[in-house]
Amino acid sequence: MKTDRHTIITMTLVTLALIFFTPAAVTGSHNETNNIIPIPVSVEYHDGFFVFKPSIRIIAEKDAQAEASKLIDALAPAMGYRLKLASKARPKARVVKLVIDPRISQPGLEGYILDVSAEQILIRAKQPAGLFYGIQSLLQLLPASIFSKTQVKDINWKVPCLKITDYPRFQWRGLLIDPARHFITVNNVKKFLNGMAMHKFNRLQMHLTDNIGWRIEIKKHPNLTKLASNRDRSGGNGGFYTQEEIRELVRYAEKRHITIVPEIEMPYHAGAAINAYPYIGINPARVEGMSLDKRWAALGGLVAPRPETVEFMQDVLAEVIDLFASRFIHIGGDEANLKLWENDPEMQTQMKQLGCKDAHELHSWFIKQMDAFLIQNNRRLLGWDEILQGGLAPGATVMSWRGIHGGITAANAGHDVVMAPTSHTYFDYYQSAPVNEPLAIGGLIPLEKVYQYDPIPKAITPEKAVHILGVQGQLWGEYISTQKHLEYMAYPRAIALAEIGWSQNELKSYGNFVTRLRHHLKHLEAKGINYRKLD
């Protein structure tokens, strides 16, 4: 990203059987409304309620016990008591039971079945992630104050009897935050992850480096944090994450079945790294003897893709790989002013030596060095759609931001794609007329426009649609300097995106979504998450 971006689906297709499902197929005379977000594949209501009491036991075995403990933790603050965890139920006891059952017939591994009767709540899933998502739906069926951090008295904690069958449309359901421009503390990242988890997001991309700041400790190159982390867009003191803090965030996210995807920008948006180590930049001799402050203006943000620079960036990636569990490592690849290479004698010589006919091919050569390195380390390269120029690296996955055309080109060529277009998913854009909103980078993306988006363009051939891994919303940080502002820009638009990423397309209805959203916003209030009020 991303200062000039104003110009500008799941691995499994929906089966025919889904056509016959409705979001709230009513059985009996139940009067409750399905307010779950994202909307499930199928809901059948039955008469009656399951009522929580202190005597209720949570039943789980083996891998299901970790998810059961999370349910107990989620219920305890508002209820004022902790339910007991057991491996077996007593005869005729009323229980909440969590079961991992690989035999469940559903696409993918993240689905669940939530079956509520007056005597029992049963959540079944193929994997622990499915149990976790079933828990999120169960929590939404309780009174909104269940999300309170303190005890709420005089509440009848009841859940309507029903059966939900549910699974996600896409395997990639993500958001991006930008601590490179305005540093985000560890605790605030955790709070953001908590909000993502309740909406069934499963990817958080962290934009850790840019021209203005470097936010991750790299032990082999200590100046990256010593010299390049001490400022941000507001002129403040910046900050960075130690390697132990990164590991802590990765563990915290994994418990919520969210993968943190690190982004280390190259070859452009690398100004912070160049200022710390000028030898990776273009014509480094011109800044010899300069103070650090003067370097920021003189060096720019584009690295020189000489062998020493390739080695430097691969050193960085080696430590990043050790810290993050994500199979995908994002290397940026966007917005490079390639004329700087074309006009530099050293880069002209290098293009000739490499047989590159132009700077686009040199850009591709550099990206391919990172792709090969990541493949050797059992990881996959992810980059913005500019990585298509000059030829796409064999193992690369494209994140399509300049509209949808990069995603169409990549998917039709057999490459995996995450759709993230400025037209619908840039949540640093205004939500209504600027006169009514906090200062933003520009553009206009209201809630309804987000909800209208379909990540599978019609121009992608049906057999190639499986290459659309999913969708991601971007919260670039140029004008977002506080947690309250970050949440305001994210919500409720991220809630609409959550439904795009999870729910089957034919179930979507904006009017129905807004009805459910008005109820759902009470959950955000109870959870202490800021949001923009609905018009």
C-alpha positions in Angstrom: 0.0 0.0 0.0 -0.5 2.4 -0.4 -0.6 6.0 -0.3 -2.0 6.3 -3.8 -4.6 3.6 -3.9 -7.5 5.9 -4.7 -7.6 4.8 -8.4 -8.7 2.2 -8.2 -14.2 -17.6 -3.8 -13.9 -21.1 -1.3 -12.0 -23.9 -2.5 -15.4 -25.6 -2.7 -18.3 -24.5 -4.9 -21.8 -24.6 -3.5 -23.5 -27.9 -4.0 -26.9 -28.1 -5.6 -28.3 -29.3 -2.3 -27.7 -25.9 -0.8 -30.3 -24.4 -3.1 -33.0 -26.1 -1.0 -31.7 -24.8 2.4 -33.1 -21.7 3.9 -31.3 -19.6 6.6 -34.1 -20.2 9.1 -36.3 -23.2 8.2 -38.8 -23.1 11.0 -40.1 -26.3 12.6 -42.9 -26.1 15.2 -44.1 -22.8 16.6 -40.8 -21.2 17.7 -40.9 -17.4 17.7 -37.2 -16.7 18.0 -35.4 -15.0 15.1 -32.1 -16.2 13.7 -29.7 -13.3 14.3 -26.5 -15.2 13.8 -23.7 -13.5 11.8 -22.3 -14.8 9.5 -25.6 -16.4 8.5 -25.4 -20.2 8.7 -26.1 -22.6 5.8 -29.1 -24.1 7.5 -31.2 -23.5 10.6 -34.1 -25.6 11.8 -36.0 -24.3 14.9 -37.9 -26.5 17.4 -40.0 -25.8 20.4 -38.5 -25.0 23.7 -35.2 -23.7 25.2 -32.1 -25.0 26.8 -31.5 -23.0 30.1 -28.1 -22.6 31.6 -27.7 -23.3 35.3 -24.6 -23.7 37.5 -25.2 -27.4 37.6 -24.7 -27.8 33.9 -21.6 -29.8 32.9 -19.5 -29.3 29.8 -18.7 -32.7 28.3 -15.6 -33.2 26.1 -12.8 -35.6 25.5 -9.3 -35.4 24.1 -8.8 -32.5 21.5 -12.3 -31.2 22.2 -11.4 -30.3 25.8 -9.4 -27.3 24.8 -12.4 -25.8 22.9 -14.7 -26.8 25.9 -12.4 -24.8 28.2 -12.7 -21.8 25.9 -16.5 -22.0 26.1 -16.3 -22.1 29.9 -14.1 -19.1 29.9 -16.4 -17.2 27.6 -19.5 -17.9 29.7 -18.1 -17.3 33.1 -17.7 -13.5 33.4 -21.3 -12.6 32.5 -22.9 -15.6 34.2 -20.9 -15.2 37.4 -20.0 -18.8 37.7 -17.8 -21.4 36.0 -19.3 -24.5 34.5 -17.4 -27.7 35.3 -15.6 -29.7 32.6 -16.1 -33.5 32.5 -15.3 -36.3 30.2 -18.6 -38.2 30.8 -22.1 -37.1 31.6 -24.1 -38.4 34.6 -27.3 -40.2 33.8 -30.2 -37.9 32.8 -28.0 -34.8 33.4 -28.4 -31.7 31.3 -25.1 -31.0 29.5 -23.3 -29.2 26.8 -21.3 -31.7 24.8 -18.5 -31.0 22.3 -17.5 -33.9 20.0 -14.9 -34.1 17.2 -16.4 -36.4 14.6 -14.4 -36.9 11.3 -17.4 -38.7 9.8 -19.5 -35.5 9.4 -20.4 -35.0 5.8 -19.5 -31.4 5.1 -17.1 -29.5 2.7 -13.9 -28.5 4.3 -12.7 -28.8 7.8 -14.1 -25.8 9.6 -17.8 -26.6 9.6 -19.9 -27.6 12.6 -23.4 -28.9 13.6 -25.0 -27.3 16.6 -28.0 -29.2 17.9 -29.9 -27.7 20.9 -32.7 -29.5 22.8 -34.1 -28.7 26.2 -31.8 -31.4 27.7 -28.6 -31.0 25.8 -26.5 -28.8 23.6 -24.4 -30.8 21.2 -21.7 -29.3 19.0 -20.0 -31.7 16.5 -17.2 -30.9 14.1 -14.5 -32.6 12.1 -11.8 -30.4 13.7 -11.3 -28.2 16.8 -11.8 -25.1 14.6 -15.3 -26.2 13.8 -16.1 -26.6 17.5 -14.8 -23.1 18.0 -17.0 -21.7 15.3 -20.0 -23.6 16.7 -19.2 -22.0 20.1 -19.3 -18.5 18.4 -22.7 -19.2 17.1 -23.9 -20.6 20.4 -22.8 -17.4 22.1 -24.8 -15.3 19.7 -27.9 -17.3 20.5 -27.6 -16.2 24.2 -28.7 -12.7 25.4 -26.2 -10.1 24.1 -24.9 -9.4 27.6 -23.2 -12.8 27.6 -20.2 -10.8 26.1 -20.0 -8.6 29.2 -16.7 -8.7 31.1 -18.5 -8.6 34.5 -21.4 -10.5 36.0 -24.8 -9.6 34.7 -27.6 -10.5 37.2 -31.2 -11.3 36.7 -30.7 -12.8 33.2 -32.3 -16.0 32.0 -29.5 -17.5 30.1 -31.5 -19.6 27.6 -30.9 -20.8 24.0 -33.7 -21.7 21.6 -34.0 -25.3 20.6 -32.7 -25.6 17.0 -30.3 -27.4 14.7 -27.7 -25.5 12.7 -25.6 -27.1 10.0 -22.9 -24.7 8.9 -19.6 -24.4 7.1 -17.6 -21.6 5.4 -17.7 -20.7 1.7 -14.0 -19.7 1.6 -10.9 -20.9 3.4 -9.3 -17.4 3.6 -11.4 -14.9 5.6 -9.0 -12.1 6.5 -8.3 -8.6 7.8 -5.2 -6.5 7.5 -3.8 -4.1 10.1 -0.9 -1.7 9.6 1.4 -1.2 12.7 4.2 -0.1 10.3 2.6 3.4 10.0 1.0 3.7 13.5 2.3 1.1 15.9 -0.3 -1.1 17.5 0.5 -2.5 21.0 0.4 -6.2 21.7 -2.7 -5.8 23.9 -4.5 -3.9 21.2 -3.6 -6.6 18.6 -5.0 -9.2 21.0 -8.2 -7.2 21.3 -8.5 -6.9 17.6 -8.0 -10.7 17.3 -10.9 -11.2 19.8 -13.2 -9.2 17.6 -12.2 -11.2 14.6 -12.7 -14.5 16.3 -16.4 -13.8 17.1 -17.0 -13.2 13.4 -15.2 -16.4 12.3 -12.3 -14.6 10.5 -9.2 -16.9 10.3 -6.4 -14.7 8.8 -4.8 -11.5 10.2 -2.2 -10.0 7.9 0.2 -7.7 9.8 1.9 -5.0 7.7 5.1 -5.0 9.7 7.4 -2.9 7.6 7.2 0.1 5.4 9.0 3.4 4.6 8.1 5.0 7.9 8.8 2.1 10.3 10.2 -1.4 10.9 8.2 -3.2 13.6 9.7 -6.7 14.0 13.0 -7.7 15.8 15.5 -9.3 13.4 18.5 -10.5 15.4 20.9 -10.8 12.5 20.2 -7.1 11.6 19.7 -5.3 14.9 19.7 -1.8 13.3 16.3 -2.6 11.9 14.8 -2.0 15.3 17.5 0.1 16.8 17.4 2.8 14.0 14.3 2.1 11.9 11.5 1.5 14.5 11.6 4.8 16.4 9.1 6.8 14.4 5.6 6.6 13.0 3.2 8.6 10.8 2.3 10.9 13.7 5.9 11.7 14.4 5.7 9.7 17.6 8.2 7.2 19.0 7.0 4.2 17.1 7.8 0.8 18.5 8.4 -2.8 17.5 7.5 -6.3 18.5 10.2 -8.4 20.1 10.5 -12.0 18.8 9.0 -13.3 22.0 6.1 -10.9 21.6 5.5 -12.1 18.1 5.5 -15.7 19.4 3.0 -14.7 22.0 0.7 -13.1 19.4 1.0 -16.2 17.2 0.0 -18.4 20.1 -2.9 -16.1 21.1 -4.2 -16.1 17.5 -3.9 -19.8 17.1 -6.1 -20.4 20.2 -8.7 -18.5 18.3 -8.0 -20.4 15.1 -6.6 -17.4 13.4 -3.3 -17.5 11.4 -1.2 -14.3 11.5 0.3 -13.7 8.1 3.4 -11.5 8.3 4.1 -8.9 5.5 7.7 -7.8 4.9 7.6 -5.3 2.1 10.0 -5.4 -0.8 11.3 -4.2 -3.2 9.4 -0.9 -2.5 8.0 0.3 0.9 11.4 -0.7 2.3 12.5 2.8 3.3 12.9 2.0 7.0 15.2 -1.0 6.2 17.2 1.1 3.7 17.7 3.9 6.2 19.0 1.3 8.7 21.2 -0.4 6.1 21.9 1.9 3.2 23.9 -0.7 1.3 20.6 -2.4 0.2 19.4 0.8 -1.5 20.1 2.5 -4.8 23.4 4.4 -4.9 24.2 4.1 -1.2 27.4 6.2 -1.5 25.4 9.4 -1.8 24.3 9.2 1.9 27.7 8.4 3.4 28.2 10.6 6.5 24.6 11.7 6.5 22.6 11.8 9.8 19.8 9.3 10.1 17.2 12.1 9.8 18.6 13.2 6.5 18.8 9.7 5.1 15.0 9.3 5.4 14.5 12.0 2.8 17.5 11.1 0.6 17.2 7.3 0.2 13.6 6.7 -0.7 11.9 3.3 -0.3 13.1 1.2 -3.2 15.8 -1.4 -2.7 18.5 -2.2 -5.3 18.0 -5.9 -6.1 21.7 -6.7 -6.1 22.9 -10.0 -4.6 23.7 -8.5 -1.2 20.1 -7.2 -1.0 18.7 -10.6 -1.9 20.8 -12.1 0.8 19.7 -9.4 3.3 16.0 -9.9 2.6 16.4 -13.7 2.8 18.1 -13.3 6.2 15.0 -11.4 7.3 12.6 -14.0 5.9 14.5 -16.8 7.6 13.8 -15.3 11.0 10.2 -14.5 10.0 9.7 -18.1 9.0 11.0 -19.2 12.4 8.5 -16.9 14.2 5.3 -17.4 12.3 3.3 -20.6 11.6 1.6 -19.2 8.5 2.4 -21.2 5.4 2.0 -17.9 3.4 4.6 -15.1 3.8 3.6 -11.8 2.3 6.4 -9.9 0.6 4.5 -6.9 -0.7 5.8 -6.4 -4.3 3.6 -3.3 -5.0 3.9 0.2 -6.2 7.6 0.1 -7.1 8.8 3.1 -9.1 10.8 1.1 -11.6 12.1 4.1 -13.4 14.5 4.5 -10.5 16.1 1.2 -11.6 16.0 2.1 -15.3 17.9 5.4 -14.6 20.5 3.8 -12.4 23.8 2.7 -14.1 24.3 -0.2 -11.6 20.8 -1.5 -12.2 21.2 -1.1 -15.9 24.3 -3.3 -15.8 22.6 -5.9 -13.6 19.6 -6.1 -16.0 22.0 -6.8 -18.8 23.9 -9.5 -16.8 20.6 -11.2 -15.9 19.2 -11.0 -19.4 16.3 -8.8 -18.2 14.8 -6.8 -21.1 13.4 -4.1 -18.8 12.8 -3.2 -15.1 9.6 -5.2 -15.0 11.6 -8.4 -15.6 14.2 -7.3 -13.0 11.2 -6.9 -10.5 10.1 -10.4 -11.4 13.6 -11.7 -11.0 13.8 -10.3 -7.5 10.4 -11.7 -6.5 11.4 -15.1 -7.9 14.5 -15.2 -5.6 12.1 -14.8 -2.6 9.7 -17.3 -4.0 12.5 -19.9 -4.4 13.7 -19.3 -0.9 10.3 -19.6 0.6 9.6 -22.9 -1.3 12.9 -24.3 0.0 11.6 -23.6 3.5 8.2 -25.1 2.9 6.4 -21.8 2.7 4.5 -20.0 0.0 5.0 -16.5 -1.3 2.0 -14.1 -1.3 2.2 -10.7 -2.9 0.1 -7.8 -4.2 -1.0 -8.1 -7.8 2.1 -6.1 -9.1 4.0 -9.4 -8.8 2.3 -10.4 -12.0 4.4 -7.9 -14.0 7.4 -9.4 -15.8 6.1 -12.9 -15.1 4.7 -14.5 -12.0 6.9 -16.7 -9.8 5.9 -20.4 -10.0 4.7 -20.8 -6.4 3.3 -17.3 -5.9 -0.2 -16.5 -4.7 -1.7 -13.1 -5.7 -3.6 -10.7 -3.5 -5.6 -8.7 -5.9 -6.0 -5.0 -4.8 -6.0 -2.9 -7.9 -9.5 -4.0 -8.7 -10.3 -7.6 -9.7 -8.3 -8.0 -12.9 -5.1 -9.2 -11.3 -7.1 -11.9 -9.5 -8.8 -12.9 -12.7 -5.5 -13.1 -14.6 -3.8 -15.1 -11.8 -6.7 -17.5 -11.2 -7.3 -18.3 -14.9 -3.5 -19.0 -15.1 -3.9 -21.5 -12.3 -2.5 -19.4 -9.4 -4.2 -19.1 -6.1 -5.7 -15.7 -5.3 -7.0 -13.7 -2.3 -9.4 -11.0 -3.4 -8.8 -7.6 -1.7 -9.9 -4.9 -4.1 -9.9 -1.2 -3.3 -13.5 -1.0 -4.6 -15.0 -3.0 -1.7 -12.5 -4.0 0.9 -10.4 -0.9 1.8 -11.7 0.0 5.2 -9.4 2.9 5.5 -11.8 4.6 3.0 -14.6 6.9 4.1 -17.9 5.2 5.3 -20.1 8.1 4.2 -19.6 11.8 3.2 -16.3 13.1 4.5 -17.9 16.0 6.3 -19.5 13.5 8.6 -16.5 11.2 9.2 -13.0 11.3 10.8 -10.2 12.1 8.3 -9.5 9.1 6.0 -7.3 8.4 3.1 -10.1 9.0 0.6 -12.6 6.9 -1.4 -16.0 5.9 -0.3 -17.0 2.4 0.8 -20.3 2.3 2.7 -21.6 -0.8 4.4 -24.0 -1.8 1.7 -21.3 -1.7 -1.0 -19.1 -4.0 1.1 -22.0 -6.5 1.4 -22.7 -6.5 -2.3 -19.2 -7.9 -3.1 -18.8 -11.4 -4.5 -15.2 -12.6 -4.5 -15.6 -14.8 -7.5 -15.7 -12.6 -10.6 -17.8 -13.9 -13.6 -14.7 -13.6 -15.8 -13.1 -16.5 -13.9 -13.9 -19.8 -15.6 -15.8 -22.2 -13.4 -13.0 -24.8 -13.3 -10.6 -22.1 -12.1 -12.9 -20.7 -9.4 -11.3 -23.0 -6.9 -8.2 -20.8 -7.0 -10.1 -18.0 -5.2 -9.0 -18.8 -1.7 -11.1 -16.1 -0.2 -11.4 -12.4 0.7 -9.6 -9.8 2.9 -10.4 -6.4 4.2 -7.6 -3.8 4.6 -7.2 -1.2 7.4 -4.2 0.8 6.3 -2.8 3.0 9.0 -1.9 6.4 7.5 -4.8 8.0 9.3 -5.7 5.4 11.9 -3.6 6.2 15.0 -5.7 4.8 17.9 -7.5 1.5 18.7 -10.8 3.3 19.0 -10.4 4.7 15.4 -9.2 1.3 14.1 -12.4 -0.4 15.4 -14.6 2.5 14.1 -13.2 2.0 10.6 -13.4 -1.8 10.8 -16.9 -2.2 12.2 -19.6 -2.8 11.0 -18.0 -3.2 7.5 -15.8 -6.1 8.7 -19.0 -7.8 9.8 -20.4 -7.6 6.3 -17.1 -9.0 5.0 -17.3 -11.8 7.5 -20.6 -12.9 6.0 -19.1 -12.6 2.5 -16.3 -14.9 3.4 -18.3 -17.4 5.4 -21.9 -17.6 4.1 -23.2 -19.1 1.0 -23.8 -16.5 -1.7 -27.5 -17.4 -2.3 -28.3 -16.9 1.3 -27.3 -13.3 1.4 -29.8 -10.5 1.7 -28.8 -7.0 2.6 -32.1 -6.2 4.3 -32.0 -9.4 6.3 -28.3 -8.7 7.2 -29.1 -5.2 8.5 -31.9 -6.7 10.7 -29.5 -9.2 12.2 -26.8 -6.5 12.4 -28.9 -4.2 14.6 -29.2 -7.1 17.1 -25.5 -8.1 16.7 -24.2 -4.6 17.4 -25.4 -5.1 21.0 -22.7 -7.9 21.2 -20.0 -5.4 20.2 -21.2 -3.0 22.8 -21.1 -5.7 25.5 -17.7 -6.7 24.3 -16.3 -3.1 24.4 -15.7 -2.9 20.7 -16.1 0.5 19.1 -18.1 0.8 15.8 -19.7 3.3 13.5 -23.4 3.7 14.2 -25.7 2.6 11.4 -27.3 5.4 9.3 
